[in-house]
Amino acid sequence: MNTKAKNLLKNIHYTVTANVLVLTISVLLNLFVPKFIGVEDYSYWQLYVFYSSYVGFFHLGWLDGIYLKIGGKKYEELDKSTLGSQFWYFFIFECGLSLVFSLFVCLLPISEPKVPILLFTALVSIIRNCTTFILYILQSTNRIKEYAQVSRNDRYVYLVFLSVYLFYGGRNYLLLIQLDVLARLLVTIWGFLKLKDLFFSKPLSVSSLRQEIFHNVKVGSNLMISNIMGMLIIGVSRVLIELHWTVETFGKLSLTLGISNLFMTFINAVGVVLFPLLRRTNPQKLSALYQTLRAVFVPISYSLLLVYYPLKLILESWLPAYKQSFLFMGILFPMILFEGRMSLLVTTYLKTIRKEKLILSANVVALLFSVVGSFTAIFYLESLLGAVGIIVLSSAIRCVIGEILLARAIKLKIIKPLVIELTLTIIFIFGNSWLRELTSFICYSSCFLVYVFYDRSSFLSNLKRLVRLSKVDQSQ
């Protein structure tokens, strides 16, 4: 096996190992924290987690522009003075934005429990965006081992803090939030020291970097807006549910989404490796490689839906207070199919061929559907299950539109497999909504086996091809 193949497998090993460990921690956080603290405290903690997931909006595309421009370069090739200086100006910019946001929080009539949550969100936005800067540098230059370390270590530290706090009887959600902020700060400082030669390089004046910064924002704005819209597709429904019902209902829905997102950990692990790899791949090979990746990924992702049935039984006995959550899970679980494919394949490919506007187009359509559908289901029909259904349907629309646009760009035909896959998804959701658990399991399992049998030759041949491709020099 040649050096590049070994490096690829090694990088996948780093990210998968890192994400397996993060997955374990996520399981502990999602399953053990609600066991120890009350539904209300857990719900407010999840509200902070939800708010803080949107702090990437505060970099206004600046970091995405850097990420797209340096993706695929070697670390030694970077202009360290330019990037290092941009980091410090970026840090000052983030501090200013967070201060303004905090002032608005203090001046506006916001309910008392949400004020400290929003203030901690403003604080953690500085930390998380600086971490993103570090991670983008490491990922873009293929320093995947260090990327994996920086991206996971804050969860290790947080788990230790959290375990000690809960062991000694701590149950306050504000302390859980403070421990999260502290853990992220410590690991961000550690990541900063990893790139100290870049951050302490010769500083440049802001006037000399003004054009570079504006260009980065311009280049990255489409991707940043796309990412935010992609998050809002799900986020809109969650916000409206919290406004119309209670924070406890929001917490129960968040538990379900958290469990579903655990499976995304593995998918994102491979996606981290794919972007710099695809940027170095011969453009003429991208179409064939996409067919291969898709033919392998899709059947594996549909097999994950089988995990739902035993998982639901275990969780219902472990967390009886959240029984309503697991009713949602039967509808939401297919999100791992759509979000996973969008993250691993569609978005990664469109970024590689510099078609970020197509990502934006798919997200705009899905977001509009999510807004209209959520308002209708929540305020007109007052149907919580309807709102949950809108979440997964919006995710499906985004993925399908994104993949069709990508297929056109790289000249592929995917309508037939899309129809088959969507039919299998509908069978899963319908069974969980209207049939008994055992009947639903038998129904979906039977249909899945038929699908696998029908697709077996394509899956096996593409799996072998993917193994062979890993041995080929990607620069040729």
Number of C-alpha atoms within 10 A of each C-alpha: 8 10 10 16 18 13 14 18 13 14 23 20 17 21 27 21 15 22 24 18 17 21 21 12 18 20 15 14 18 20 17 14 19 21 16 14 17 15 18 18 20 26 25 22 20 24 22 21 16 16 17 19 16 16 20 20 16 17 24 18 24 24 29 24 24 23 23 21 14 19 24 20 16 13 16 8 9 14 12 19 17 20 21 21 21 25 18 15 15 20 17 12 14 21 17 13 15 21 14 12 16 19 11 13 17 13 8 9 9 12 7 8 10 13 16 16 21 20 20 20 26 24 19 22 26 24 23 20 21 23 21 19 22 22 24 20 23 24 22 26 21 24 17 23 17 17 24 22 17 25 21 20 21 22 21 15 18 20 19 13 17 20 17 12 16 15 11 9 11 15 17 16 20 17 14 21 22 13 19 21 20 17 20 22 19 15 22 24 14 17 22 19 13 15 15 12 13 21 21 14 15 12 15 14 11 13 9 10 16 12 11 18 22 14 15 21 21 16 22 24 22 22 27 24 21 23 20 19 22 23 16 19 27 22 21 17 24 22 17 17 25 17 12 14 13 12 21 19 20 25 25 24 26 21 22 22 20 18 19 18 18 20 19 21 21 20 21 19 22 20 21 23 23 20 24 21 19 21 23 16 18 11 12 9 12 17 16 11 17 17 16 20 17 17 20 19 19 17 18 14 18 19 14 14 21 15 11 16 15 11 12 18 12 10 15 16 11 14 15 12 14 22 15 14 23 24 17 21 22 21 25 23 25 25 24 23 25 22 22 24 25 22 18 25 22 26 24 22 24 20 19 23 15 14 17 22 16 23 29 22 17 22 28 18 16 27 24 14 19 26 20 11 19 31 18 16 20 21 14 9 12 16 15 20 15 15 24 22 18 25 26 23 22 26 26 21 19 26 25 23 19 23 26 18 20 22 18 11 14 17 11 16 12 14 13 8 13 14 12 11 17 13 12 16 22 14 16 24 21 14 21 22 16 10 13 10 17 11 13 20 19 12 15 22 16 12 15 22 13 12 16 17 11 11 14 15 11 13 22 13 13 19 17 12 14 15 11 11 14 17 16 14 12 16 10 8
